[in-house]
Amino acid sequence: MTCRATINQDEGRWAHLVAQGGGVWVGIQRLTGREDLVLFNDPQSGTTLSLPTGQVTAEAIARRIEESRRGRHASE
């Protein structure tokens, strides 16, 4: 059995940025009336984290992972 997943250009770009920032790509959480979220895992802990699509950079991913490891939330 073959399983195929499709990924659009934006998702491919976000997945690349997640990898550059040290995260593991999970996917996109589509939200109604709000900005979608990019979901990614911290490879060390397996914790799933997120950032709004408009804030995704490799640096922001790395910062979010570090904040999570220190027990801080990005909104603090």
C-alpha positions in Angstrom: 0.0 0.0 0.0 1.3 3.4 -0.9 0.6 6.5 1.2 0.9 9.9 -0.4 0.9 13.2 1.4 0.8 16.4 -0.5 2.6 19.5 0.7 2.1 23.0 -0.8 5.0 25.5 -1.4 4.3 27.4 1.8 4.4 24.2 3.9 7.6 23.1 2.2 9.2 26.5 3.1 7.9 26.3 6.7 9.2 22.7 7.0 12.6 23.8 5.8 12.7 26.6 8.3 11.6 24.3 11.1 14.5 21.9 10.2 17.0 24.8 10.0 15.9 26.0 13.5 16.4 22.5 15.0 12.8 21.3 15.1 11.0 18.4 13.6 8.1 19.2 11.2 4.6 18.2 12.3 2.3 20.2 10.1 -0.1 23.1 9.9 -3.0 23.7 12.2 -5.7 25.5 10.2 -7.7 27.9 12.3 -10.9 29.7 11.4 -10.7 33.5 12.0 -7.1 33.4 13.2 -3.7 32.9 11.7 -2.7 29.3 11.1 -0.1 27.7 13.3 3.1 25.8 12.2 3.5 22.8 14.5 6.8 21.3 15.2 8.5 19.0 17.8 11.5 19.6 20.0 13.7 16.6 19.0 15.1 16.4 22.5 11.9 16.2 24.5 9.3 15.4 21.8 7.2 18.3 22.9 5.0 19.7 20.2 5.3 23.5 19.9 3.8 26.1 17.6 4.2 29.5 16.0 1.9 31.5 13.9 2.8 31.2 10.2 3.7 34.8 9.9 6.3 34.5 12.7 8.1 31.4 11.3 11.9 31.9 10.8 14.7 29.5 11.6 15.7 31.8 14.4 12.2 32.0 15.9 11.9 28.1 15.8 15.3 27.8 17.7 14.2 30.5 20.2 10.8 28.7 20.8 12.6 25.4 21.4 15.0 27.0 23.8 12.1 28.8 25.7 10.3 25.5 26.0 13.4 23.8 27.4 13.8 26.5 30.0 10.1 26.1 30.9 9.1 29.5 29.5 6.2 30.2 27.1 6.8 32.5 24.2 4.0 34.9 25.3 5.7 35.6 28.7 
